[in-house]
Structures are given as structure tokens and as C-alpha cells.
Amino acid sequence: MPAGLQTAIDAAGGDDEVRATGVRHCIAQCVELLEAGVPGLHFYTFNRARGPIEILAALRGQQLLAS
């Protein structure tokens, strides 16, 4: 795990903050990958769609994904 991510998780004030930290980190990783030219992304959701929906919305908002 990246040290900066671990530090942010350790500093989080609860489960909701930990989750939000993870979503922000994932968005940043996706942006980096898409800007590097990867042809697509695949998410393992484990039947929990809230995080991936937020991630995809953020990527669409940055016009990194087609609608």
C-alpha cells in the first residue's frame, strides 16, 4: 500500500472517511491510467456499486470517459 494512502487512512475519522479516501485514491489512479492511454478500466465491485458509481461520475466529469 502506498505510504501516503496508508497515512490518510490512519488519519481518517471513521469508516465513511476511510471509504472516501479510498474513492479519491482510486479516482487519481484511474486518471493517471487513462491519461497514459489504457484502453479501459475494470472494477471488482463485490456487489457494492456506490464507490464505482462515484468514481465513474468523477471520471466522466473530467471528460475522461464517454457517457
N, CA, C and O of each residue as an XYZ file, in Angstrom:
268
protein
N       0.852     -1.166      0.000
C       0.000      0.000      0.000
C       0.902      1.235      0.000
O       1.875      1.291      0.753
N       0.587      2.221     -0.836
C       1.377      3.449     -0.831
C       1.350      4.115      0.541
O       0.313      4.163      1.201
N       2.491      4.622      0.953
C       2.616      5.223      2.282
C       1.634      6.381      2.473
O       1.041      6.516      3.543
N       1.459      7.213      1.451
C       0.542      8.341      1.566
C      -0.897      7.907      1.774
O      -1.643      8.532      2.528
N      -1.281      6.837      1.103
C      -2.634      6.301      1.272
C      -2.806      5.735      2.675
O      -3.834      5.960      3.315
N      -1.817      5.011      3.149
C      -1.900      4.453      4.500
C      -1.994      5.561      5.534
O      -2.761      5.450      6.491
N      -1.232      6.621      5.357
C      -1.272      7.759      6.276
C      -2.663      8.386      6.286
O      -3.197      8.706      7.348
N      -3.248      8.560      5.098
C      -4.589      9.150      5.001
C      -5.633      8.255      5.658
O      -6.541      8.747      6.328
N      -5.508      6.953      5.471
C      -6.451      6.015      6.096
C      -6.304      6.056      7.612
O      -7.296      6.078      8.341
N      -5.062      6.066      8.079
C      -4.822      6.114      9.525
C      -5.383      7.389     10.150
O      -5.820      7.382     11.301
N      -5.371      8.478      9.391
C      -5.855      9.763      9.905
C      -7.372      9.924      9.775
O      -7.951     10.854     10.335
N      -8.000      9.029      9.046
C      -9.445      9.134      8.814
C     -10.204      8.987     10.125
O      -9.790      8.256     11.025
N     -11.322      9.697     10.211
C     -12.098      9.727     11.437
C     -13.164      8.653     11.559
O     -13.939      8.669     12.515
N     -13.225      7.743     10.639
C     -14.231      6.693     10.714
C     -14.389      6.012      9.365
O     -13.701      6.339      8.398
N     -15.298      5.070      9.325
C     -15.490      4.265      8.118
C     -15.835      5.104      6.894
O     -15.331      4.840      5.803
N     -16.684      6.108      7.060
C     -17.070      6.939      5.920
C     -15.868      7.694      5.363
O     -15.731      7.832      4.148
N     -15.016      8.174      6.228
C     -13.811      8.883      5.781
C     -12.822      7.936      5.119
O     -12.181      8.293      4.131
N     -12.698      6.738      5.658
C     -11.810      5.739      5.048
C     -12.304      5.426      3.641
O     -11.511      5.366      2.702
N     -13.597      5.230      3.495
C     -14.182      4.937      2.194
C     -13.958      6.082      1.220
O     -13.575      5.851      0.073
N     -14.191      7.311      1.659
C     -13.992      8.484      0.804
C     -12.525      8.622      0.396
O     -12.226      9.002     -0.736
N     -11.628      8.318      1.305
C     -10.198      8.351      1.000
C      -9.867      7.335     -0.087
O      -9.114      7.632     -1.014
N     -10.425      6.147      0.029
C     -10.206      5.114     -0.976
C     -10.759      5.500     -2.339
O     -10.129      5.250     -3.367
N     -11.928      6.104     -2.345
C     -12.538      6.546     -3.604
C     -11.667      7.616     -4.247
O     -11.414      7.559     -5.451
N     -11.206      8.582     -3.475
C     -10.336      9.635     -4.028
C      -9.054      9.040     -4.598
O      -8.599      9.443     -5.668
N      -8.476      8.087     -3.885
C      -7.244      7.450     -4.347
C      -7.502      6.699     -5.658
O      -6.699      6.768     -6.589
N      -8.604      5.997     -5.719
C      -8.940      5.246     -6.927
C      -9.165      6.186     -8.111
O      -8.727      5.899     -9.225
N      -9.840      7.295     -7.874
C     -10.051      8.277     -8.948
C      -8.703      8.750     -9.474
O      -8.501      8.816    -10.687
N      -7.782      9.080     -8.580
C      -6.461      9.547     -9.006
C      -5.732      8.483     -9.810
O      -5.087      8.806    -10.807
N      -5.820      7.222     -9.400
C      -5.186      6.138    -10.146
C      -5.809      5.991    -11.527
O      -5.097      5.809    -12.515
N      -7.119      6.069    -11.600
C      -7.818      5.935    -12.877
C      -7.439      7.068    -13.818
O      -7.206      6.836    -15.004
N      -7.373      8.287    -13.305
C      -6.978      9.433    -14.122
C      -5.586      9.195    -14.701
O      -5.354      9.398    -15.892
N      -4.675      8.766    -13.851
C      -3.307      8.505    -14.301
C      -3.285      7.432    -15.397
O      -2.597      7.590    -16.405
N      -4.021      6.367    -15.205
C      -4.062      5.292    -16.193
C      -4.682      5.748    -17.509
O      -4.145      5.475    -18.583
N      -5.804      6.439    -17.424
C      -6.479      6.899    -18.639
C      -5.631      7.907    -19.401
O      -5.572      7.868    -20.630
N      -4.980      8.802    -18.686
C      -4.113      9.779    -19.351
C      -2.890      9.119    -19.977
O      -2.297      9.657    -20.912
N      -2.514      7.946    -19.457
C      -1.392      7.196    -20.033
C      -1.831      6.360    -21.235
O      -1.001      5.762    -21.920
N      -3.144      6.325    -21.486
C      -3.633      5.659    -22.685
C      -4.151      4.245    -22.535
O      -4.291      3.535    -23.531
N      -4.442      3.813    -21.307
C      -5.003      2.472    -21.174
C      -6.333      2.408    -21.930
O      -7.061      3.398    -21.987
N      -6.650      1.247    -22.509
C      -7.869      1.152    -23.313
C      -9.148      1.030    -22.498
O     -10.236      1.186    -23.052
N      -9.056      0.759    -21.216
C     -10.258      0.624    -20.405
C      -9.920      0.316    -18.960
O      -8.760      0.111    -18.601
N     -10.951      0.287    -18.147
C     -10.816      0.010    -16.719
C     -11.771     -1.119    -16.348
O     -12.820     -1.280    -16.971
N     -11.409     -1.890    -15.345
C     -12.278     -2.952    -14.851
C     -12.313     -2.844    -13.336
O     -11.270     -2.775    -12.685
N     -13.514     -2.832    -12.781
C     -13.677     -2.724    -11.333
C     -14.296     -4.003    -10.789
O     -15.280     -4.501    -11.336
N     -13.729     -4.531     -9.724
C     -14.338     -5.622     -8.974
C     -15.145     -4.967     -7.859
O     -14.572     -4.401     -6.927
N     -16.451     -5.038     -7.947
C     -17.299     -4.300     -7.015
C     -17.753     -5.116     -5.812
O     -18.146     -4.548     -4.793
N     -17.705     -6.432     -5.919
C     -18.180     -7.293     -4.840
C     -19.591     -6.891     -4.407
O     -19.917     -6.861     -3.221
N     -20.420     -6.582     -5.418
C     -21.825     -6.211     -5.215
C     -22.005     -4.932     -4.409
O     -23.029     -4.739     -3.754
N     -21.018     -4.073     -4.462
C     -21.110     -2.758     -3.799
C     -20.841     -1.700     -4.862
O     -19.692     -1.418     -5.201
N     -21.898     -1.130     -5.372
C     -21.784     -0.251     -6.533
C     -21.543      1.214     -6.190
O     -21.167      1.986     -7.072
N     -21.740      1.616     -4.965
C     -21.669      3.041     -4.621
C     -20.316      3.665     -4.985
O     -20.274      4.705     -5.641
N     -19.220      3.043     -4.568
C     -17.885      3.573     -4.863
C     -17.606      3.660     -6.356
O     -17.226      4.726     -6.842
N     -17.783      2.576     -7.094
C     -17.542      2.642     -8.540
C     -18.429      3.661     -9.256
O     -17.986      4.289    -10.218
N     -19.654      3.833     -8.811
C     -20.527      4.842     -9.418
C     -19.940      6.234     -9.197
O     -19.936      7.057    -10.112
N     -19.449      6.499     -7.995
C     -18.824      7.791     -7.704
C     -17.555      7.990     -8.537
O     -17.301      9.080     -9.049
N     -16.774      6.933     -8.662
C     -15.532      7.004     -9.439
C     -15.841      7.302    -10.903
O     -15.233      8.189    -11.501
N     -16.777      6.567    -11.474
C     -17.133      6.781    -12.876
C     -17.714      8.178    -13.100
O     -17.427      8.812    -14.116
N     -18.518      8.653    -12.171
C     -19.070     10.006    -12.298
C     -17.944     11.040    -12.292
O     -17.978     11.994    -13.070
N     -16.964     10.863    -11.436
C     -15.840     11.803    -11.373
C     -15.032     11.762    -12.672
O     -14.609     12.804    -13.174
N     -14.820     10.577    -13.208
C     -14.071     10.453    -14.456
C     -14.835     11.048    -15.629
O     -14.246     11.682    -16.504
N     -16.143     10.842    -15.642
C     -16.963     11.464    -16.687
C     -16.951     12.981    -16.544
O     -16.910     13.702    -17.541
N     -16.986     13.465    -15.302
C     -16.955     14.897    -15.052
C     -15.662     15.543    -15.533
O     -15.636     16.726    -15.872
N     -14.597     14.761    -15.560
C     -13.308     15.249    -16.066
C     -13.151     14.945    -17.561
O     -12.077     15.129    -18.134
N     -14.222     14.486    -18.170
C     -14.281     14.103    -19.582
C     -13.201     13.091    -19.959
O     -12.617     13.162    -21.040
N     -12.946     12.145    -19.047
C     -12.001     11.083    -19.323
C     -12.687      9.814    -19.813
O     -12.030      8.893    -20.297
N     -13.999      9.770    -19.686
C     -14.781      8.622    -20.159
C     -15.930      9.123    -21.014
O     -16.442     10.225    -20.815
N     -16.315      8.312    -21.949
C     -17.506      8.629    -22.742
C     -18.727      8.374    -21.874
O     -18.688      7.574    -20.939
N     -19.790      9.055    -22.194
C     -21.041      8.878    -21.442
C     -21.543      7.535    -21.678
O     -22.588      7.164    -21.144
